[in-house]
Amino acid sequence: MTPTRAIRPALMLIIVLGSLVAGAIVARAADVRLDEAQLTLEKAEGLLLASQSGFPPGHVDHKFQQHVARAIELIHRASAQIEQAKNVVDSAIADEPGDDARP
């Protein structure tokens, strides 16, 4: 066996292990960004709820309340989608060999 043939399996092993590590790093980075997106949605909902005071009662207030309620509903739907995305990332990380304990 020539020296270059002996290096090939080792090189392939290094490439495979490197790609697994890179995939785990990307998954964890995505998880952090999803957490940030979730926090941003919570902040947006709080701001919408806070904006509901200060309008005189009547037609304008009713239409305003409808739009705010719709925006909050959309925030809840987006939040549910983010949770599903986080579950996908978490299950992918849990499936990694040798990574039983995730903080």
C-alpha angles and dihedrals in degrees: 000000000000121000092250092054090053091052095052097072091046091049091050090050091051091049093049094047091046092053091050091052092046090051091052092050092050091048092052091047090051089049091054091049090050089053089052091049090051091052091048091053090050090052091049091052091050091051091049091050091049091051092061095082125078103046121117114246117261142067096331092051092049094052091044091051090050092054093045091049090051091049091051090049090053090048090054091050091049090048091053090051091050090051090052091050090050090051090054092051092045093050091049090052092046089054091058112110115249096014103103098141115057118179 
